[in-house]
Amino acid sequence: MLEKLRVVFTIPELRRKILLTLFLLAIYRVGWQIPLPMIDQTKMEAVSKSMQAGWGQFLEKAAVFSASQLTQVTIFGLGIMPYISASIILQLLGSIYEPLKELRKEGEAGRKKINEYTRYLTVLLCLIQSTGFLWFFVMSGAGEANMTHELFENERGHLTLFWQFVAILIMTTGSIFLMWLGEQIDEFGIGNGISLLIMAGIVASMPGALIGMARNFTFGLAEIRSADVGLEKVILLTALFVGVVVGVVFITQAQRRIPTQSAKHVRGRRVYGGTRQYMPLRINQAGVMPIIFASTLLMIPPILFDWLGQRFGTNWFGNGLVNLGRVVGSPLSMLHNVLYVAMIYFFCYFWTAITFNPQEISQNLKDSGTFIPGYRPGRRTADYLESVIERITYVGAGFLALVAIVPTVISQFLNVDYQIASYYGGTGLLIAVSVAFDLVQKIDSHLVMRDYKGLLE
């Protein structure tokens, strides 16, 4: 492996791409630490620690797939969530809105036009999200306290309109700059830029969790269910981490290969076509989107029930709503995990139905003179592909559900802090492994082009 890594950095073009990618990621991490000047970080930190469970959990989970830290208002406070939201919205519209459907069929020109629309929508979402975040979480402290710095406040103790506009503009510009960083990595670096930014945020938070676990470490043996971390618990956690990563890699790369046969064409004395190939269908066709959707929607009930409970007062109905919200929002409760698994299955089928169109694939096969042996082109082929994708989606959804509840099982069985256990499953681990594999595959493609062995060989 060391020899392969040496070969990677001996190729000038590949070395330049890797170093540029690392440099751009370093810029992101520097900006991630720069706070807005009009925000009192001391008040922000105090409020974030005392924040209610619903809001705290909402901000922590949203920060995982937005490459940001929402409890610290920085110039990159929104992360790339507006860009991801804009991409998802246009992708969903592309399956039901006819003009976008036509653009998707125009190839490279259509893709560039959709990317342009995505950028415009990203700017709009940045303005909306930065305004809402500033007014609700910062200026009102999510109902707790005002977190703006007194130097930028007016005589009534509120942030002036000018500095409100400046704060909104800075956060919007920060998100647009992150989008530009991701595009520069795509064009001049290596790997998927947006995914690498998310992965960098996930990986950067791991040392803090490890340090927290190291504080409870004791040399020697300790009970499995105790809060102390002994040698046997470290070994068990390491083995579980390796096992989960292996499982994620296996399912992420797993495919269901559909055999296809191309028709023979006779031109003069030569016969063309007639080759047998395979059409790969990924077992985990939906990727990480079902977990992201399910996690996002499960954040809403605790916040909503807590708000309704406060409005109804401290009577039995209001207290019941607050307790129900806490049960639904707690990742250690049975109700939360049952809803989590059910929503993952639902969104797996929903996202697959949007991104995978058996009729369109069947028509493309028919137009290219390719067919699936045993099935007539057209409707029979589409029905067969639909039945196959339904079966493998069930397996992929089961895998995602298992990965999603692994942190809960580890946290309860080994009595480990949930933040530490979350690195053994869930969205963070799935994104990190998927992005790492994509990065390694792109490095391999450069090595194979120059007759070197790939990193995975």
C-alpha positions in Angstrom: 0.0 0.0 0.0 2.8 2.4 0.8 4.3 1.7 -2.6 1.0 2.5 -4.3 0.7 5.7 -2.4 4.2 6.6 -3.5 3.2 6.0 -7.1 0.1 8.2 -6.7 2.3 11.2 -5.8 4.9 10.5 -8.5 2.3 11.3 -11.2 2.4 15.1 -11.7 -1.2 15.6 -12.8 -2.6 13.4 -10.0 -0.4 14.9 -7.4 -1.5 18.4 -8.4 -5.1 17.4 -8.3 -4.8 15.9 -4.8 -2.8 18.8 -3.4 -5.3 21.3 -4.8 -8.2 19.4 -3.3 -6.5 19.3 0.1 -5.8 23.1 -0.1 -9.4 23.9 -0.9 -10.6 21.7 1.9 -8.2 23.5 4.3 -9.8 26.8 3.2 -13.2 25.4 4.0 -12.0 24.3 7.5 -10.5 27.8 8.1 -13.7 29.6 7.2 -15.7 27.1 9.3 -14.0 28.7 12.4 -14.5 32.4 11.5 -17.5 33.7 13.5 -19.8 36.6 12.4 -18.6 39.7 14.1 -22.1 40.9 15.2 -22.7 37.6 17.1 -21.6 37.3 20.8 -20.1 33.8 20.7 -20.1 33.5 24.5 -23.8 34.0 24.6 -24.2 31.7 21.6 -22.3 28.9 23.3 -24.2 29.3 26.6 -27.6 29.1 24.8 -26.6 26.2 22.6 -25.6 24.2 25.8 -28.9 25.0 27.5 -31.0 24.6 24.4 -33.9 22.2 24.6 -33.4 18.7 23.4 -35.6 19.1 20.3 -33.7 22.2 19.0 -30.3 20.8 19.9 -30.9 17.5 18.2 -32.3 19.4 15.1 -29.1 21.5 14.8 -26.7 18.5 15.4 -28.4 16.3 12.8 -28.7 19.1 10.2 -25.0 19.9 10.6 -24.0 16.3 9.7 -25.1 16.6 6.1 -24.7 20.4 5.6 -20.9 20.6 6.3 -21.6 23.3 9.0 -21.8 23.8 12.7 -25.1 25.5 13.3 -24.5 26.0 17.0 -21.7 28.4 16.0 -22.7 31.2 13.7 -19.8 31.5 11.3 -19.4 32.8 7.8 -20.0 29.2 6.6 -22.9 28.8 9.1 -25.4 27.5 6.6 -22.9 25.1 5.0 -23.9 23.7 1.6 -27.4 22.7 2.7 -29.0 25.4 0.5 -27.2 23.9 -2.6 -28.2 20.3 -1.6 -31.8 21.4 -1.1 -31.9 23.2 -4.5 -30.4 20.1 -6.2 -33.0 17.8 -4.6 -35.9 20.2 -5.5 -34.9 20.4 -9.2 -34.3 16.6 -9.3 -37.8 16.0 -8.0 -39.3 18.6 -10.4 -37.3 16.9 -13.2 -39.5 13.9 -12.9 -42.9 15.7 -13.0 -42.2 19.1 -14.7 -42.2 18.6 -18.5 -39.7 21.5 -19.4 -37.1 20.1 -17.0 -37.7 16.6 -18.4 -36.9 17.9 -21.8 -33.8 19.7 -20.5 -32.5 16.4 -19.0 -32.8 14.7 -22.4 -30.6 17.4 -24.1 -27.4 15.9 -22.7 -24.5 18.2 -21.7 -26.3 21.4 -22.8 -29.3 20.5 -20.7 -27.2 19.6 -17.7 -25.4 23.0 -17.8 -28.8 24.8 -17.9 -30.1 22.8 -14.9 -26.9 23.6 -13.0 -27.5 27.3 -13.8 -31.1 27.0 -12.4 -29.7 25.2 -9.3 -27.3 28.1 -8.6 -30.1 30.7 -8.9 -32.3 28.6 -6.6 -29.4 28.2 -4.1 -29.0 32.0 -3.8 -32.8 32.3 -3.1 -32.7 29.5 -0.5 -29.6 31.0 1.1 -31.3 34.3 1.6 -34.4 32.6 3.1 -32.5 30.3 5.4 -30.0 32.9 6.6 -32.8 35.3 7.4 -34.8 32.7 9.3 -31.7 31.4 11.1 -30.6 34.9 12.1 -34.0 36.1 13.3 -35.1 33.0 15.1 -32.0 31.3 16.4 -29.7 34.3 16.9 -31.7 37.4 17.6 -34.3 35.6 19.7 -32.0 32.8 20.9 -34.6 30.2 19.9 -36.8 31.7 22.6 -34.1 31.9 25.2 -32.0 35.1 24.9 -30.6 37.6 22.4 -27.2 36.5 21.2 -26.2 39.6 19.2 -23.2 41.7 20.3 -24.0 44.9 22.1 -21.7 46.9 19.8 -24.0 46.3 16.8 -27.3 46.9 18.7 -29.5 49.9 18.7 -30.8 51.7 21.8 -33.6 49.1 22.1 -31.1 46.2 22.4 -31.8 44.8 18.9 -29.4 44.3 16.0 -29.8 47.2 13.6 -31.3 46.7 10.1 -28.0 47.5 8.5 -26.1 44.8 10.4 -28.9 42.4 9.9 -28.5 42.8 6.2 -24.7 42.5 6.5 -25.1 39.2 8.5 -27.5 37.8 6.0 -25.3 38.8 3.1 -22.2 37.2 4.7 -23.9 33.9 5.4 -25.3 33.8 1.9 -21.9 34.6 0.4 -20.3 31.9 2.5 -22.7 29.3 1.2 -22.2 30.4 -2.4 -18.4 30.3 -1.8 -18.7 26.7 -0.6 -20.7 25.9 -3.7 -17.9 27.4 -5.8 -15.3 25.5 -3.8 -17.1 22.2 -4.6 -17.3 23.1 -8.3 -13.5 23.9 -8.3 -12.8 20.5 -6.8 -15.0 18.8 -9.4 -13.2 20.6 -12.2 -9.6 20.9 -11.1 -9.3 18.6 -8.2 -10.3 15.0 -7.6 -13.5 13.6 -6.3 -17.0 15.0 -5.8 -16.5 18.5 -4.3 -19.8 18.8 -2.4 -19.5 15.3 -1.0 -15.9 15.9 0.1 -16.9 19.0 2.0 -19.6 17.0 3.9 -17.1 14.3 4.6 -14.5 16.8 5.8 -17.0 18.1 8.3 -17.9 14.6 9.5 -14.3 13.5 9.9 -13.2 16.7 11.6 -15.7 16.1 14.4 -14.4 12.6 15.1 -11.4 13.6 17.2 -13.6 15.4 19.7 -15.7 12.3 20.2 -12.6 10.1 20.7 -11.2 12.6 23.2 -14.5 12.4 25.1 -14.2 8.6 25.2 -10.6 8.7 26.2 -11.5 10.8 29.3 -13.4 7.8 30.6 -10.7 5.3 29.7 -9.3 3.1 32.4 -6.4 0.7 32.1 -7.7 -2.7 32.8 -11.0 -4.4 32.5 -14.4 -2.8 33.2 -18.0 -3.9 33.0 -19.5 -3.8 29.5 -22.6 -1.9 30.7 -20.6 0.6 32.9 -19.8 4.1 31.9 -16.1 3.4 32.1 -14.2 2.5 29.0 -11.9 -0.5 29.5 -9.6 -2.4 27.2 -12.3 -5.0 26.3 -14.7 -2.2 25.4 -12.2 -0.5 23.2 -11.4 -3.8 21.4 -15.2 -4.5 21.0 -15.9 -1.0 19.7 -13.0 -1.3 17.2 -14.2 -4.7 16.0 -17.8 -3.3 15.6 -16.5 -0.3 13.7 -14.5 -2.4 11.3 -17.5 -4.8 10.9 -20.0 -2.0 10.1 -17.6 -0.4 7.6 -17.1 -3.7 5.9 -20.9 -4.1 5.7 -21.4 -0.6 4.4 -18.7 -1.2 1.7 -20.3 -4.5 0.7 -23.8 -3.2 0.3 -22.7 0.1 -1.3 -20.8 -1.7 -4.0 -23.3 -4.6 -4.4 -25.1 -4.9 -7.7 -27.8 -7.0 -9.3 -26.6 -7.6 -12.9 -29.3 -8.0 -15.5 -28.1 -9.8 -18.6 -28.7 -8.0 -21.9 -28.2 -9.1 -25.5 -27.6 -6.8 -28.4 -29.2 -7.6 -31.8 -27.0 -8.7 -34.7 -26.5 -6.4 -37.7 -25.2 -7.7 -41.0 -23.4 -5.1 -43.1 -21.9 -6.6 -46.2 -20.0 -9.6 -45.1 -19.5 -8.5 -41.5 -21.8 -9.2 -38.6 -21.9 -6.5 -35.9 -23.5 -6.7 -32.4 -24.8 -9.9 -30.8 -22.6 -9.3 -27.7 -23.8 -10.3 -24.3 -23.5 -7.7 -21.6 -24.9 -6.8 -18.2 -26.9 -3.9 -16.9 -25.9 -3.3 -13.2 -28.6 -2.2 -10.7 -27.3 -1.1 -7.4 -28.7 -2.8 -4.3 -28.7 0.5 -2.5 -30.3 2.5 -5.3 -31.4 5.4 -3.2 -28.0 6.0 -1.5 -28.1 8.1 1.7 -31.2 10.1 0.7 -33.8 8.0 2.7 -31.8 8.4 5.9 -31.5 12.1 5.3 -35.2 12.5 4.7 -36.2 10.3 7.6 -33.8 12.1 10.0 -35.0 15.5 8.9 -38.7 14.6 9.3 -38.2 13.0 12.7 -36.7 16.3 13.9 -40.0 18.1 13.4 -42.4 16.3 15.8 -40.3 17.0 19.0 -40.1 20.7 18.1 -43.7 20.9 17.1 -45.0 19.0 20.2 -42.8 21.0 22.5 -44.1 24.3 21.0 -47.8 23.1 21.2 -47.2 21.9 24.8 -46.0 25.3 25.8 -49.0 26.9 24.2 -51.4 24.7 26.1 -49.7 25.3 29.4 -48.7 23.0 32.2 -51.9 20.9 32.2 -52.1 17.2 31.5 -52.6 17.8 27.8 -49.7 20.2 27.4 -47.4 18.0 29.5 -48.5 14.9 27.4 -47.5 16.7 24.2 -44.1 17.6 25.5 -43.4 14.1 26.8 -44.6 12.6 23.5 -42.3 14.9 21.6 -39.4 13.8 23.8 -40.1 10.1 23.2 -40.4 10.6 19.4 -37.3 12.7 19.3 -35.1 10.5 21.5 -32.9 8.1 19.4 -32.9 5.7 22.3 -36.7 5.2 22.4 -38.5 2.2 20.7 -41.1 4.5 19.1 -38.4 6.6 17.5 -36.6 3.7 16.0 -39.8 2.1 14.7 -40.8 5.3 13.0 -37.3 5.7 11.7 -37.2 2.3 10.1 -40.7 2.7 8.6 -39.8 6.1 7.1 -36.5 4.7 5.7 -38.4 2.0 3.9 -40.9 4.5 2.5 -38.3 7.0 1.3 -36.2 4.2 -0.3 -39.1 3.2 -2.5 -40.1 6.9 -3.0 -36.6 8.0 -4.1 -36.0 4.9 -6.3 -39.4 5.5 -8.0 -38.3 9.0 -8.9 -34.7 8.3 -10.0 -35.3 4.9 -11.7 -37.8 4.8 -14.6 -38.2 1.3 -16.0 -40.3 2.5 -18.9 -37.6 4.9 -20.0 -34.8 2.3 -19.6 -36.9 -0.2 -21.6 -37.4 2.3 -24.4 -33.7 3.1 -24.5 -32.8 -0.5 -24.7 -35.3 -1.0 -27.5 -34.0 2.0 -29.4 -30.4 0.7 -29.2 -31.4 -2.7 -30.4 -30.7 -4.4 -27.0 -33.0 -6.7 -25.2 -33.2 -8.9 -22.0 -33.2 -12.6 -22.9 -36.6 -14.1 -22.2 -38.5 -10.8 -22.2 -39.9 -8.9 -25.2 -38.8 -5.3 -25.6 -41.3 -2.8 -24.4 -43.8 -3.4 -21.6 -42.6 -6.9 -20.7 -39.1 -5.6 -20.2 -40.3 -2.6 -18.1 -42.5 -4.9 -15.9 -39.5 -7.2 -15.3 -37.2 -4.3 -14.4 -39.8 -2.9 -12.0 -40.2 -6.3 -10.3 -36.4 -6.6 -9.9 -36.0 -3.1 -8.5 -38.8 -3.6 -6.0 -37.0 -6.7 -4.6 -33.5 -5.3 -4.4 -34.9 -2.0 -2.9 -36.4 -4.0 -0.1 -32.9 -5.4 0.7 -31.3 -2.0 0.3 -33.9 -0.4 2.7 -33.3 -3.2 5.2 -29.5 -2.4 5.1 -30.1 1.3 5.5 -32.5 0.7 8.5 -29.9 -1.6 10.1 -27.1 1.0 9.7 -29.5 3.7 11.1 -30.2 1.9 14.3 -26.7 0.6 14.9 -25.7 3.7 17.0 -28.8 3.1 19.3 -27.9 -0.5 19.9 -24.3 0.3 20.6 -25.2 3.2 22.9 -27.7 1.1 24.9 -25.8 -2.2 25.1 -22.3 -0.7 25.8 -23.4 2.4 27.7 -21.5 4.6 25.4 -22.3 8.2 24.7 -24.6 8.5 21.7 -22.3 11.0 19.9 -19.5 8.4 20.0 -21.9 5.6 18.9 -23.2 7.6 16.0 -19.8 7.1 14.2 -20.6 3.4 14.1 -23.6 3.9 11.8 -26.1 6.4 10.5 -25.8 9.1 7.9 -22.3 10.2 8.9 -20.6 6.8 8.4 -22.6 6.0 5.3 -21.6 9.3 3.7 -18.0 9.0 4.7 -17.6 5.5 3.4 -19.4 6.2 0.1 -17.3 9.4 -0.5 -14.1 7.6 0.3 -14.9 4.8 -2.1 -15.8 7.3 -4.9 -12.5 9.1 -4.2 -10.4 5.9 -4.4 -12.1 4.8 -7.6 -11.3 8.2 -9.3 -7.7 7.9 -8.2 -7.7 4.3 -9.6 -8.9 5.5 -12.9 -5.9 7.8 -13.2 -3.5 5.0 -12.2 -5.0 2.5 -14.7 -4.8 5.0 -17.5 -1.0 5.1 -16.9 -0.7 1.3 -16.6 -0.3 1.2 -12.8 -2.2 -1.0 -10.4 -5.1 0.6 -8.7 -5.4 1.1 -4.9 -8.2 -1.5 -4.7 -6.2 -4.2 -6.6 
